[in-house]
Amino acid sequence: MADTPKLTALGKIFIFLFIAACIGMAAYRFGGASWFQSKTASTGTSGGGGGGGLFGSGASAEIGIAYGTEKERWLQWAAAEFAKTNEGKNIKINMIPMGSLEGARAVLANDQRITAWSPASSIYKDVFLEEWKVKHGDENPIAKEDQLALSPMVFVMWKERYDAFVQKYKTLSFATISQALQEKSGWESIAQKPEWGFFKFGHTHPNQSSSGLMTLILAAYSYDKKTNHLQLSDIVDGGFQDFLQKMERGVTGMSNSTGNMMREMVLKGPSSFDVLFVYESVTIDYLKNAEGRWGQIHVSYPEYNAWNENPYYILNVPWSSKEQRAAADAFLAFLLSERVQKESLVHGFRPANSNVAIKFADSPFVKYANYGVQVDLQKMCEPPKAEVVNNLLASWQRSQGDR
């Protein structure tokens, strides 16, 4: 009888690898791809050559960031640059442009595309948290937050029309804009310019965009001539209600996006808007484009102003995984790095990273000073409480009537 064949060392290795592969495939099939990815993420191993990313080259994370379009140019550039880094090359970022309040409501409606939410301002945060609590209980839906860049509000107006406006009204403010909107013959009464048509003032939709909501808040602060403690009694005051209704009934446009509204002003010129109330950053970003098409524009700061901090909220919601939150955090760290913060300055933002200067020769805050751009601001208002914000929005809605 012949001897039983014996396995060689190579054969034993082959059988071991075959059994290990079978076990791995079974785990993948019955435990899910997420189990496999989490293991490779925690160990740093991968299934093939290359490597170095946050999750290893054998795994990836896909995240969605709902952002206000005022940051579009900067964030799109930053996402492309992040993809070139070791941390970013295995993370897919889906940029989702949304009005700031639109983004909040999308999260409240369980929009599972959204891993991080970056509105223009934190003014709606308290309302968002209260509404989340009503729908989902006490667990905080924000895992981590930080500020990306700051921007106050400004009036932006065609220079020729600004000069004519202040010749009659002396200053550009919510009060004088309201007066101009009441002029039945428009620019004919304001500056003997009937060819300019009616006076056209625009801001974004307060129920969809932070800049529109900020318009109402600063109009209220301006009316009461104070910088803090805006109360319900201030909102329901008959004088303020009359002032708000007269101003808001004359508003033109009301896009859901500050960036889109500024783009329309630049593309269509004075036929679209005489003056907009928008973020300083958006104005600076489009300033030279406007001059090249329709002439110079002028930037004017309201006496009572507020900071838009462009917060970045990493969401702790049922549809986001630990890996996705880690990816969103990695992108946040990249956004706050000095190189990326310096790029935000190019787009008119005041960097949140205090190591980045804003007063130097090529800074837009120096270069565009003759357009009215300024660094130092005095009367900065605090965000009102959620109940004030909700009642202000309800008051505005009533002011619209059948619009």
Phi, psi and omega in degrees: 000135184287151176295143176292133181298142179253143180289138173280168178300321180295321179295319178298319179296319181299314181296319179299316180294324180295315180296318179298321179295320179297317179297318179297317180294322178296318179297320180295318184289315187265335179266344178096154180297330182297324177299312182298316182295320181295324179294316180291328178294317184286332183264343182080008180274166180212167185269000183203192182288172182083194177141189176104349181282173181302323184252006186081155186288344181274356181224167181208166173228142177241125181233155176239134180242114175276122187223151173288139187291349175298339180258008191302309184299316181291311184292323178296318177298315183296320180296320179294320178291321179299323181297341180274350183271163177299319179290324188270345189290342177253014178244123177266123180251122174260114180273124185242099180290127180211145168303150187303314180286330173301317180298317179300316183289331176294318178296316179298332178270012177064044175288103189284359174286338194264118176258326178223148182235125181232084176285177178284330187217160177269007187296338181261001186300313183297321177296315179302313182295321178295318180291325177296318180299319179297319185275326192235356181098192191279345185296130182292123181280359180251113181282324182201149178215154175202167177264136180267316184191157182247151177203126173278182177263151178217154164271132175239127189218146175299131190303316181300320182281329175298313180301318179291323182295311184287339175296326179271313189259354177075327180212158177257115183208173176299323181295314182285329174297318178299319177298314181297324180293339180275350180291113187294331179257015173061228185293343175296318178283327184285315188216020183054042180234072182298335180292345177276350176076207179283157176285128188238112179245135182228147167211167183284169183291119184297337179275357184233331188233140180299324182292328176291317176295320179296327176301314180294318181297314182286331173297321179292314178298319180296319180297320182271353178054054176212167185244357179207174177056047172292126188246165175301323180298329177291323184288321184273357178304132184300321180296316179294319179300318178294317178299313182296317182296316180297319180290312188287333178291342180260000184290140179259143169089257185073067172286165174272000187224124178296317179299317180295323181292318178294322177298320179295321178298318180290319182289318187259347177073202185296346177291339181268308181215144168273321183211142175238154171247108190219179176289143176304319183299318180296319179299311181297321182297329183253001189303310182290327177299319181295317182296324181289345183250318190229358184109178187288147172247160182240137179257129180227134184263134176294150180300321178252115189233180179204156178272135166258114191270354184047062181293158177235111182254117172275124190272136172254082187233161186304331185267359179258138181264168176301321180294321179293320178295323177295321178294317179296325178290322178297320179291324176300313179300322178295318180297330182269359178292155186300318182298317183286324177294324176297325178292328177299326178298323178301328181265017171090004180274157171263109188304142177283337177283113186293348177284348183263118181284154175239351178252095175204170193306314184268004179294140177299337180284345173260315185296326185253022180299327180289350175269356181107355180293133180220157183268312189273127179235150188253294189269091182258127187267150179272151177296134178283167180289163185303319182295326177291316179299314181297318180288328176294319177295320178295321178296317178298318180301319178295327181293341183278340179060238183267008182294000000 
